[in-house]
Every structure is written in structure tokens, then in C-alpha cells.
Amino acid sequence: MAVLPSIQELLRSCEHSAIHLEMRDGYDRDDPMFLAWQQGRGDDPNRDRSTWWRPWLDVVAEVTDRGVRIQRARIISEPVSEYIRFEYDGTFTNVAAGEEIRWLPRRKATDIALPGNDFWVFDEEHARIGYFDGDGKSTEHEMTDDPAVLKLCLSAFEAVWNRAIPHERFQPRMKSSAVPGR
């Protein structure tokens, strides 16, 4: 099996656009950043930027500074899972680096034809499909230039993006037992 380029490499090779659709309510629950957040040590927009800036954000800033548009849409269940709350709380870092992010409650996506997996599409020419196990751990990625796959991914993303709520206006609906202030 060929080694695929990393998402960072693919972003750096972009000339115009990169889109990313996330459709899971949880990803790697062993992620050190998620575990730290659960213990109250999440990123804080009021602290010095050096405390929350990381290499991924350098790549995003580098690419968006060149004029490449990076858009991420997340389809989520409500009330949101703990993992989605973690993502929501940390999204300010992606926005600060230049990503545009929107959220779509799953109940508003019922009539949208969606691919079965999360994906990235780079310059509307190449798709990187992500596969995950039932616990949200990444298991494999696949690159494709298949026109039918690209057409589905692009149309799904456009439909989601047009309905989704920009991050700065989105307020996730929490479970009633959610801890205040978290």
C-alpha cells in the first residue's frame, strides 16, 4: 500500500481551496488534548497565544495567508457529546489561524445526500477519505480522484455549508447535566 501524503502536505500543495466535512460525534478519546480538556486544562483564548498555538495552526496560517480558503463543516448530534463540546471549546484556535468553521445540527441534515465517511477535498480535484473504528480512532485513509466521489463530496459539503451555522454564531445545545462553565 502506498504511503499517502499527510493532510499538512496536501494543504501546502493547495492552490485555491480545501474543504473538510466531519460527521462523527466523537473521535480518538485517548487524544492527550481531549484528556487534558476533561481535566479542565483546555486552551484559553484569554491566555498568551503561545500557550495554545501548535504546528497544525502554523500550516493553516501559512496556507490561508497565501489566499487558500480552508473550510470545515461539522455535522453534530444535539445535545452535543462531550467530545463535540471539547471541539467547540477549542475551535477558536482554528479560526484564529484562518479556517472558516460551521456547525450543522444533524436533525437539519436529513435530506442531504452524504458520503459514508469524513473527507477532505483539495482544489476540487483530490479527496482524502478518512476511516474510523467505532470508538473514533483513525484506522485508514484513502486518496481518490474518482469523479463520482468528488461530485458527491463537493455537493454534500456545499449543501451542509449553506445550512450550517458559522462558529461565531453557533451555541451548542448541551445535556441538562452539563457542568456549568465547561
Secondary structure by P-SEA (a helix, b strand, c coil): ccccccaaaaaaacccbbbbbbcccccccccaaaaaaaacccccccccccccccaaaaaaaaaaaabbbbbbbbbccccccaaaaaaaaaaaaaaaabbbbbbbcccccccccccccccccccccbbbbbbbcccccccbbbbbccaaaaaaaaaaaaaaaaaccccccbbbbbcccccccc
